[in-house]
Amino acid sequence: MKENSYLQGLFAGVKTLTVGLRTTMRELFTKKITEQYPENRKELVMFDRFRGSLVMPHDENNEHKCVACGICMINCPNDTITVVSKMIETEDGKKKKVLDKYIYNQGICMYCEICTRVCPHDAITFDQSYETAVFDRAKLIKELNQPGSKCQERKPVARPVVAKPAAPVTPKPEAPAAPATPAAETAAANN
């Protein structure tokens, strides 16, 4: 009885060994698809959903869309983003909050893309850069708004005013008079 179970275990082991060897031999002769990095840097294209490094796009006038609302900083799960704002006074005498510094720490970023999804102005996005290795961690802390950059002036959106129909006024029913008590009747009669 014991010899039979020993032989069954031995044959099962040999069978699994041959399955593994067959898989190894099949993969030995398949065509390799290894990227020849770093030789192919110029023609290497990352896929569309790749999250490289956080950037703040600027236009040709060095303007960006960030209004320093801080929503990206609030929603960042590990405090990667720091938004520093300042108050300025406009020509018409109103105070306005503007972006002073937008600091991004790429060393602790986990590339979750929450910051870009919650930004109401689409002021930040991830680019396709994939080479971010440095020898000094201080180089991973970046200021995304360029020196002298300013916020794009937005024209106020004219929203149509929808008039609500006036609700009909219904008169309120008057409260019934309180029943007179004998003590109140005698007091009224004495006066």
Buried (B, 14 or more C-beta within 10 A) or exposed (E): EEEEEEEEEEEEEEEEEEEEEEEEEEEEEEEEEEEEEEEEEEEEEEEEEEBBBBBBBBEEEEBBBBBBBBBBBEBBEEEBBBBBBEEEEEEEEEEEBBBEEBBBBBEEBEEBEBBBEEBEBEBBBBEEEBEEEEEEEEEBBBEBBEEEBBBBEEEEEEEEEEEEEEEEEEEEEEEEEEEEEEEEEEEEEEE
